[in-house]
């Protein structure tokens, strides 16, 4: 084996390793935390697949009671970003757990710290319709 072909092997390995590391960073990581806080009387949870109305820009016309504060926090690294659509499943899950029928008063905010970390936080109010 010649000296020049022996030198190529470490360079190829280094290039392959660099490509794998770059692709790993490109894929990014994500964490999601969510919770609800009862506002007064606690209601029993609804089934996990319950139907929950998401009223982003309106309030229902029929009578309701505010039953919970909902929080969803999403952190992403790399090129991935959190947005409202990615928070909806967790908002609905927490609404069901709190006994809510719908979600109103939605507020969101995001922060970006260069390439390393981006955070997206949504707060909302879970409501229960009065009969």
C-alpha positions in Angstrom: 0.0 0.0 0.0 1.4 3.4 -0.9 1.9 6.2 1.6 -0.7 8.5 -0.2 -3.5 5.9 0.1 -2.8 5.4 3.8 -3.2 9.2 4.4 -6.7 9.2 2.7 -8.2 6.8 5.1 -8.0 9.1 8.2 -9.2 12.0 6.1 -12.2 10.1 4.8 -13.1 9.0 8.4 -12.8 12.6 9.6 -15.0 13.8 6.8 -17.6 11.0 7.5 -17.6 11.8 11.2 -18.0 15.5 10.5 -21.0 14.8 8.2 -22.6 12.6 10.9 -22.2 15.3 13.6 -23.6 18.0 11.2 -26.6 15.9 10.4 -27.2 15.3 14.1 -27.2 19.0 14.7 -29.5 19.5 11.8 -32.0 17.0 13.1 -32.2 18.9 16.4 -33.7 18.1 19.8 -37.0 19.1 21.3 -38.6 19.0 24.8 -42.1 19.8 25.7 -43.5 20.4 29.1 -47.2 21.0 29.8 -49.5 21.4 32.8 -52.7 22.8 34.0 -53.6 24.7 37.2 -57.2 24.6 38.4 -59.0 28.0 38.9 -61.3 27.2 41.8 -63.2 24.0 41.9 -61.4 21.0 40.4 -63.3 19.0 37.8 -62.8 15.3 37.0 -60.7 14.7 33.9 -62.3 14.0 30.6 -61.1 11.0 28.4 -57.7 11.6 26.9 -59.1 11.7 23.4 -61.9 14.2 24.3 -63.0 16.9 21.9 -61.9 20.3 22.8 -62.7 23.5 20.9 -59.8 25.9 20.4 -61.1 29.5 20.2 -58.0 31.5 19.4 -59.6 34.8 18.6 -63.1 34.6 20.1 -65.1 33.9 23.2 -68.1 31.5 23.1 -71.6 33.1 23.1 -73.0 30.6 25.6 -72.4 30.8 29.3 -69.1 29.2 30.6 -66.9 29.0 33.6 -63.1 29.4 33.6 -61.8 26.2 35.1 -58.0 26.0 34.4 -54.9 27.8 33.3 -53.1 25.8 30.7 -49.4 26.1 30.0 -47.3 24.5 27.2 -43.6 25.1 26.9 -41.6 23.8 23.9 -37.8 24.1 23.6 -36.0 23.2 20.4 -32.4 23.3 19.3 -31.0 23.6 15.9 -33.2 24.6 13.0 -36.5 23.3 14.6 -38.9 25.9 16.0 -41.9 25.6 18.1 -45.2 27.1 16.9 -48.8 27.2 17.8 -49.7 24.2 15.7 -47.1 22.1 17.5 -48.5 23.2 20.9 -52.2 22.4 20.1 -52.1 18.7 21.0 -50.6 19.4 24.4 -53.1 22.3 25.0 -56.0 19.9 24.3 -54.5 17.2 26.4 -54.2 19.5 29.4 -57.7 20.9 28.8 -59.1 17.3 28.9 -57.2 16.5 32.1 -58.6 19.7 33.7 -62.2 18.8 32.7 -62.4 21.7 30.2 -64.7 21.8 27.1 -62.8 24.5 25.2 -59.7 26.7 25.2 -59.8 30.6 25.1 -57.6 33.5 25.9 -54.6 32.1 24.1 -51.3 34.0 24.5 -48.0 32.8 23.0 -44.5 34.1 23.0 -41.2 32.8 21.7 -37.6 33.5 22.3 -34.6 32.6 20.2 -31.0 32.4 21.4 -29.0 32.0 18.3 -28.7 28.4 17.0 -28.5 26.6 20.3 -31.9 27.1 21.8 -35.4 28.4 21.0 -38.3 28.4 23.3 -42.0 28.8 22.6 -44.6 29.2 25.4 -48.4 29.2 25.3 -50.8 30.0 28.1 -54.5 29.7 27.7 -57.7 29.3 29.8 -59.7 26.1 29.9 -63.4 26.6 30.2 -66.4 24.5 31.0 -69.8 25.3 29.4 -72.7 25.8 31.8 -75.8 23.7 31.2 
